[in-house]
Amino acid sequence: MSGDIYENIIFPSHIDSRITNQSGCFTIHEIPKDNNPFIPINKNPRISVDTFIEITIDKDIKKDILNELYYVGIHRGFIYPGLEGLTSRLKFEIETTHNRRTLQPE
């Protein structure tokens, strides 16, 4: 199997630009037996994972954060390379007032 495995977390090999850009990982979860509820990996006392934190972003500053990320080159076109990401990025450039100039006016 390629990629690194740490307990219940798999960090895949960078075989695709989408995986590389997202710096993602996959988690392995126990399947609940009978009618037991699903327990998220960060709440399971049998798994020692202390690297997850929850960040709540207030809706009033979401647009500002997206603009700052866009300014430094982090946008949907970067996270989702391909036609879907390119389309989302162009839509953002057209519909949003932002500080980064990528298209030169005629």
Stockholm file with secondary structure:
# STOCKHOLM 1.0

chainA/1-106         MSGDIYENIIFPSHIDSRITNQSGCFTIHEIPKDNNPFIPINKNPRISVDTFIEITIDKDIKKDILNELYYVGIHRGFIYPGLEGLTSRLKFEIETTHNRRTLQPE
#=GR chainA/1-106 SS CCSEEETTEEECCCCSHHHHHHTCCEECCCCCCTTCCCCCGGGCTTSCCCCCCCCCCCTTTHHHHHHHHHHTTCSHHHHSTTHHHHHHHHHHHHHSCCSCCCSCCC
#=GC SS_cons         CCSEEETTEEECCCCSHHHHHHTCCEECCCCCCTTCCCCCGGGCTTSCCCCCCCCCCCTTTHHHHHHHHHHTTCSHHHHSTTHHHHHHHHHHHHHSCCSCCCSCCC
//
